[in-house]
């Protein structure tokens, strides 16, 4: 329970922080100015959910967020990333592409161009010290018990991360809960969100989780847009989640950028053509206990996995 005075003092601190474009008064800065304005950073004991359909840029967005938190911003923080969909090697490859601007094709398959190799070496050398800020766990059948044990060990070593990110929670094994009797991959065990929220509280950290979600009835929901009621139907206890974010790519969901737009997804909100390999990203926030219901806009260069915040 808080007094109105305490709440108002916190709000004034937040407004002063926004005025000076500094990091949030409370919580870990995302490194993205407008995202920080929307959620006031990632706060301890809070549970954040980022939902997106498969192949719609979710992992690329998360890796940009982690790179920003641990390397790029003024005051880097430690982070722990559970990559349950892709290997740690692929995480490193994507981060290398994102940070250097070298295309994923060159990073994945190699290149004979000496200037590209030199650029990669220089890039790794520049961030090698700060790269210790990011811990990566890629065991595909991770469990709640494993996560707790690892955080307990890190805390004992005084290495507890400032934020934990889990991609993809559909793969988390919950021993106390039987597998749902459903062929729908998006349905999660009923107790999973409760246990994840408890981890955030017990370790006093912000926890960002990312499920893979799809429409309940693709024949009816032809736009495939993620919706809150879909999460409810898939056992997500929304009353335990502090912020829900939906990541949308207009060209993936066929979201028009204007009434006369005949080529949705290839023209930016500002009206200029997007280069090959580029796409808009809309981060919609329909549930937010930390700020307003809003949308934050990004532009993504998927050829090198780089996401830019759009201030338009």
N, C-alpha and C positions, 0 to 999 in steps of 0.2 A: 504494500500500500504506500502511495506517495502523496505528499501535499501538493496543492496547486503551485505553490512557490517553487518546489523542486522541479516540477514539470516545465514551468515557464523559464526557469534558469537554463534548463537543458535546451529548450527551444531557442533561446537567445544565443546560446553558444553555437547552435546549428546554423542560425541565420548569419552570424558573424563569419563562420567558416565558409559559407556559400559566397558571402560578399567578397572575400579575399581569394576565392578559388583555392582554398587550402584543402588539406585532407579532412575527412569528417571528424567532428568533435568526438564522436564515439565510434569505435569499430575500425575495421581494416579498409583502407581505400582500395577501390577496384582499379584505380589508375585511369578510369574513364570519367571525365568531369560530369557529364550529364547523367550517367548511371549513378554516380555518387549522390548527385542532387536528388534523384528519385528515391533511393533507398537509404541514404545517409550512411553509406559504407556497409560493410558486413559486420554485424554486431555479435559479440559473444553471447552464447546461449540461444542464438536464433537459428532457425532452420529455413533454408532457402531452397526453392525447387525451380529448376530450369527444364522445361519440357519442350520436346521437338520430335517430329517424325523422323524416321531413319533417312539418312542421306540428305539432311537439310542444313548441315553446317554446324550442328551442335558441338561436336568435338573440337572443330576448328575454333569456335567461339570460346570454349572453355580453356583451350591452350593459350589463346591470346590473353585471356583474363589472368591465367597463372603466370605467364611471362611478364605481364604488366605488374602484377603484385610482387613477384620475387626478384625482378631484374630492372625493369624500366623506370619505375617511379622514383621520386626523390628519396623516400624512406622505405627501401625494400623490406619485405617481411618473409618469414618462412611459411611454406605451404606443403601439405601432404596431398598427393594426387593418387587416388585409386582408379587406375585405368583398367576396367574390367572388360573392355571391348577390343582394345588394341595393345600390342606388346610395348614394353618400355623402350625397345629399340625404335619402334615406329613413332612413339611419343617424341623421342629425341630428334628423329629425322624431321618431323613436322615442326618442332620448335626451332630447329636450325634453319629450316626454310623460312619460317615466319620472321625470325629475328634478322636474318641476313638479306632477305628479299630474293634469294636464289630460288628458282622454281622447284617444285616438288619433283618434277621429272629428273632434274639434274641431281638432286639429293638422293632420290630412290635408286636410280639406275647408273649414277656416275656420269662423268663427262671427261673429255680429253682437253677441254679448254683450260689452260693454265691459269688464266685470270679468274675463272670461277672458283677453282680449287684454292687459289690464294685468298680470295675473298672469304671463303668458308673458314680457312685457318685463322685469318685475322679476326673474324667474328667470334669464333670460339675463344680465342685468346682474350678478347675484350670482356667477355662475360664469365670467364672460367671461375673467378672467385665468387661472384654472386650466384653462380649456378649451384653452389652448395645449399642455397636456400630452398631448393625444390626437391622433396623426397617423392619417389615414384614407386608404387606397388602395382604390379600387373598380374597377380595371380587371379585367374578367371573365375574361380569358385570361392571367392572371399566370403567370410561369415561375419556376423555381428561380433562374435566372440574374438575373432582374429583382429578386427579393428580395435576393439577395446584393449586387447593385450598389447598391440603395437603402440597405441597412444599412451598406455600406462608406462611402457618401457621408455618412450621418448620423454615423457614427463620426468621420470626418475633421472634421466640423463640431462635434464634441463634443456631439452631440444624440442619441447612441445610446439607444434606449428601454430601460427596465428590464424590459419584457416585450413579446413579440410574439404576437399572436393572429391565427390564420388561419381564416376561415370562408368558403368551404367548400373543403377540400383536393382534393376530387374534380375541381375545375376547374383545378388547377395543371397546366401543360404541362411535361412532362419530355422534353427534346429527345433525351437519350441513351437513352430507353426507348420502344419502340413502343407504340402504344395496345393494351391487352389485347384479344385476340380474344374478346370477350364482349359480349353485349347488356346485361349487368348493370352499371348505372351505379355501383354500389358498389364494383366491383373497381378497384383502383388499380395503377399501374405498380409492379413489384417493387422498384425502387430508390428510390421516393419517400420512404419512411420513413427510409431510411439517409441520404439527402441532407438531409432536414429535421433529423435528429439532428445531423448534421455542422454545420449552421448554428448550432444551439444551442451546440455546443461551441466552434466557431471564434469566435463573437462573445460568448461567455460570458454568454448570456442564457437565461432560461426561455422556452420556445416552447410555446404552447398551440394545438393544431390540432383542427379539428372536421370530421369527415367526415359525409356523409349515409349512413346504413346502413339496410338493410331485411332481413327474414328471407330465408334461402336458399330455403326452401320455405314460402310463406305458407299452403298447404293443410295442412301438417303443424304448423307453428308458429302456431297460431291466435291466440295472445296477442300476437304481433308483438314480443315482448320482445327487446331487444338482448342478445347473448351473446358471450363471448370467442371461442368457436370459430367464430362467424360472421365476426369480424374476421380470424381466421387464414385462413379460406377466401377472403377478399377481398384477400389479399396484405399484410396488416398484420403487419410483423415485430415481434411483441410483446416480444421480448427487447431491443429498442432503445427501448421506451417505458417511462418511469419510473412513470407513473400513468395508469390507464385509468378514466374516469368515464362512466357511463351516466345520461343524464337521462330520467326517466320521469314522465309524468303519469298518475296512476291512472285518470282518466276516459278517457284515450286508449288505455291498454293494458288496460282493464277489470280493474285490480288492486283487489280488495275491501279495504275498510278495516276489516272485522270479519266474524265468522261470520254475523251476522244482517243484514248490510248489504244492503239491497235497492236502494240507489241509490248505487253506488260512484262516488267522485270528487266527490260533492256534500256529503260530511260529512268534517270534518277528522279527523286522528288523535286530537285531543282530544275529539271527539264533538260539536262544534258545527256547525250548518249553514254552508256557505260561501255568501256573497252571490253574486248574479248576476255573471258575469264573472270570478269567482275560481276558482282550482284549486290543488290541491297539486302540488308538484314533489318528486320523490325523486331525489337524486343518489347513485346507487350506485357504490361504488368497489371493483371486484372484483380489481384489480391495483394494488398500491401499494408501491413501493420506498422510500417516505418515511414510512410510517406504517401504521396498521391497515387491514384490510379492513372497511369500514363503510358506512353510509348517512347522508347529511346531508339534512335535510328543509327544504323551503321552501314558502311560500305565494305564489302569483302572482296579481296583479290584471292580467289580460290586456287589460282595457280601456284601461289606461294603461301597460302593459308593465313594471309594477313588481313586483320579486321581493323578498320578505321572508324572512330566515332564521327558521326555526321552532326554538325552543329546547326544545320539549316532548320 
